[in-house]
Amino acid sequence: MTTMHMAAHVVSLAGIIPGAEPTKIPGLDGPVSKLFGYGLWLLVLAGAGGTGFGVYKLAIADKSRHGGGSEPFKWMAGGVISIILAGSLIAILNGIAG
């Protein structure tokens, strides 16, 4: 069992990434294609985590005039941007791959 296959198996067992198999990119078969596909899904999950953390920070933020009120919005914006970026890259690669 190769290291890449083992890593993909462990991640799938952990339930972190859905059971979807990444689409092979023409001319980029093998481990690079799988790493890129799983990396995009991890970027979506990280964006969801960042957005959730921003919502949490907004809920517990100091609402007075002294508080740093923009920090939760930075977390939420970063999370949403990473979700949009990864989602558009997944759509583009699926369009290229067929």
N, C-alpha and C positions, 0 to 999 in steps of 0.2 A: 504494500500500500504506500503510495507516494505521499510526501508531506502535504502537497496541495489537496489530494483526495482526502487525507485524514483531517485536515483543517476544515474542509467543506462539510465533511461528515459530522464533525464535532459541533460546528455552528448550526447545522440543520437539526441535530439532536437537541441542542439547547433551546430551540424554538424561537431563536432571535430573528431568523430570516424565513419568510414564507417558503413553502415547498416549490416555488417556481424555479425552473432552471434558467440561468441567464442565456440570452440569445447569442449564438456564436457570431462574431464579427468576421466578415470575409477577409481573408489574409491575416487574421490575427487569432488563429485557432490555438488551442492549448491552454496552458496555465495563465497566460496574460489575459486572455478573453474572460476566463472564469474570475480571476482576481478583479478585473475591471467591473464585471457585472455585479459581483458581490459587494465591491467597494461602493458602487452607486446605491445599492440597497442599504448599506450601512450608513451612508450619508443621509438618506431619507430618515432613517431611525434616529440619527444624531440630531437632525433638524427638529424632529418631533420632540426629542428630549430637551433641546434648547428652548423650544417654544413653551413646553410645559414648565420648565424651570423659570422662565420669564413670568408666566402666569402666577406661579407660586411666589416669586419675589414681589410681584405687584400686590398680591393678597396680604403679605406681611410687611409691606413697606411702611415707613414712617410717613404719614399723610400730612405732617405739618409743613411749614414753609422751609424748614432747615434740611429736610430729607433730600437724598439724591433720587429724585423721582424719575429720571430718564433711564436709569440702569435696567429696570425690568423691560422697558421697550426695546433696548438694545439687544437683550437676550431673545425676545420674541421676534424681532425683525431678522436677526441672524438665523434663527431657526426656520422661519418662513422662507427666507431667501435660499437656504440650503435645500429645503424641500422642493422649491420651484426649480432650482438649478438641476438637481439630480433627476427630478421628474421629466424635465425637458430633455436632458441627455439620454435618459432611458427611452423616451419616445423617439428621439432622433435615431438612436442606434437600432431600435426595432424597425424603424422605417428603412434604414440602410440595409439591414440584414435580411429584410424580405417580408 
